Amino acid sequence: MSKTLARVTQANITLAQADPFCMLSGIVAALQHAIDNNMPTAGTDGVHVWWNDEFVEKLDAKELAFVVAHEAGHSFFMHNQTTKRMREMYPELVPIAVDQVVNNFLVDCDPDGLYITMPPDGHLDRKYQGQDVYQVLKDLIQNPPPKNGSGSGKGLDEHLDGDLTAEELQDLAIAIVTGK
């Protein structure tokens, strides 16, 4: 096993043992991880997660746990499946909107940062706390973020189309509902 995947596995174990993340534990366990150094950071289609070695190497343990939980959060909310058409219409804004939803959710789960810490490039504006992707996107359309402004971040990951097989979708739904 590569050093990157060993660290990702350790982050999975940390999250699975942390009470605030029990609702994600089934998804965390079900995600299939692989190395893809063509990926700038990390990326998911909702079932598979690809990791860039250099990106993972730069993260401390809590930051990596955040990104692992972040990828599981996209699966939990089924962003890769439900936002595909919106990403075609708003390719720059939808990734920010889904990241705002996931990152606010994760910060709400661990507000004191006992288990996770968001890396510097993440999108987090607490005005979106408790909002869904459609509410966030509507605001971003009306109030576009600055291209290089404070807090705009480049994002933690790539958002890939969730063109999953029927079996993969069923497995994801079971993981969401049962936590296994």
C-alpha positions in Angstrom: 0.0 0.0 0.0 1.3 3.5 -0.9 2.1 6.0 1.8 -0.8 8.2 0.5 -3.4 5.4 0.7 -2.0 4.4 4.2 -2.6 7.9 5.4 -6.1 8.0 3.8 -6.9 4.7 5.5 -5.8 6.1 8.9 -8.0 9.2 8.3 -10.9 6.9 7.5 -10.3 5.0 10.8 -10.1 8.3 12.8 -13.4 9.5 11.3 -15.2 6.1 11.8 -14.2 6.2 15.5 -15.3 9.9 16.0 -18.9 10.3 17.3 -19.6 13.5 15.2 -18.9 11.6 12.0 -20.9 8.4 12.7 -23.4 9.4 10.1 -20.7 9.3 7.5 -18.9 6.2 8.7 -20.7 3.8 6.2 -19.9 6.1 3.3 -16.3 6.6 4.5 -15.9 2.8 4.6 -17.6 2.3 1.2 -15.5 4.8 -0.8 -13.0 3.2 -3.1 -9.7 5.1 -3.0 -6.9 5.2 -5.6 -3.9 7.3 -6.5 -4.2 9.6 -9.6 -1.4 12.1 -9.8 -3.1 13.7 -12.8 -5.7 14.9 -10.3 -4.6 18.3 -8.9 -5.8 17.5 -5.4 -8.5 14.9 -4.8 -11.7 14.1 -6.6 -14.7 11.9 -6.4 -17.6 10.7 -8.5 -19.5 9.7 -5.4 -18.1 6.2 -5.0 -14.5 6.4 -6.1 -12.0 8.9 -4.7 -8.7 9.7 -6.4 -5.8 11.3 -4.6 -2.8 13.2 -5.7 0.3 12.1 -3.7 1.8 15.6 -3.5 -1.5 17.1 -2.2 -1.9 14.5 0.5 1.7 14.9 1.5 1.2 18.6 2.3 -1.8 17.9 4.6 -1.5 17.2 8.3 -3.6 14.4 9.8 -6.6 16.7 10.7 -6.5 18.4 7.3 -6.5 15.0 5.6 -9.3 13.8 7.8 -11.3 16.9 6.7 -10.7 16.2 3.0 -11.7 12.5 3.5 -14.9 13.6 5.3 -15.4 16.2 2.5 -15.3 13.6 -0.2 -17.7 11.4 1.9 -19.9 14.5 2.3 -20.3 14.8 -1.4 -21.4 11.2 -1.5 -23.7 11.7 1.5 -25.5 14.6 -0.3 -25.2 12.8 -3.7 -23.8 16.0 -5.2 -22.1 14.2 -8.1 -25.4 12.8 -9.2 -27.8 15.6 -8.4 -25.8 18.6 -9.7 -24.6 17.4 -13.0 -27.0 19.5 -15.0 -26.3 22.6 -12.9 -22.6 22.1 -13.4 -23.2 22.3 -17.1 -25.0 25.6 -16.7 -22.7 27.1 -13.9 -19.4 25.3 -14.2 -17.5 27.8 -11.9 -20.2 28.3 -9.3 -21.6 24.8 -8.6 -18.3 23.4 -7.3 -18.2 26.3 -4.9 -21.9 25.8 -3.9 -21.4 22.1 -3.1 -18.2 22.8 -1.2 -19.9 25.4 0.9 -22.7 22.9 1.8 -20.2 20.1 2.7 -17.7 22.3 4.5 -20.4 24.0 6.6 -21.8 20.6 7.5 -18.4 19.3 8.5 -17.7 22.4 10.6 -21.1 22.0 12.3 -20.2 18.3 13.1 -16.8 19.3 14.7 -17.0 23.0 15.6 -14.1 22.8 18.0 -11.8 21.1 15.4 -11.2 18.0 17.6 -11.0 15.6 14.6 -10.8 17.7 11.5 -9.3 21.0 10.3 -10.2 22.6 6.9 -7.1 23.1 4.7 -6.5 26.7 3.6 -7.9 26.4 0.1 -11.4 25.3 1.2 -14.6 27.2 0.5 -16.2 28.2 3.8 -18.6 31.1 4.4 -20.7 30.6 7.5 -23.5 32.7 5.9 -24.3 29.4 4.1 -24.6 27.4 7.3 -27.6 25.1 7.1 -28.4 25.9 3.5 -28.7 23.4 0.6 -26.8 23.5 -2.7 -29.7 25.3 -4.5 -29.9 28.1 -1.9 -26.2 28.6 -2.0 -26.1 28.5 -5.8 -28.9 31.1 -6.0 -26.9 33.4 -3.8 -23.7 32.8 -5.8 -25.5 33.6 -9.0 -26.8 36.9 -7.6 -23.5 37.7 -5.7 -20.6 36.1 -7.6 -17.5 35.5 -5.5 -14.3 37.5 -6.3 -11.9 35.5 -8.6 -9.0 35.9 -6.1 -10.6 37.5 -3.2 -10.3 36.7 0.5 -11.9 33.4 1.4 -12.7 32.4 -2.2 -10.3 29.5 -2.1 -9.5 27.4 -5.2 -11.3 24.4 -3.6 -10.1 21.1 -2.1 -11.1 18.8 -4.9 -12.4 18.1 -8.3 -16.1 17.4 -8.9 -16.6 14.6 -11.3 -19.8 13.4 -13.0 -21.5 10.6 -11.0 -22.1 8.3 -13.9 -22.4 5.3 -11.7 -23.7 1.9 -12.5 -27.0 0.8 -11.0 -25.1 -1.4 -8.5 -22.9 1.4 -7.4 -25.9 3.7 -6.9 -27.6 1.0 -4.9 -24.5 0.5 -2.7 -24.2 4.2 -2.2 -27.9 4.5 -1.2 -27.5 1.5 1.3 -24.4 3.2 2.8 -26.3 6.5 3.2 -29.4 4.9 4.8 -27.8 2.2 6.9 -24.4 3.7 7.7 -22.8 0.4 6.5 
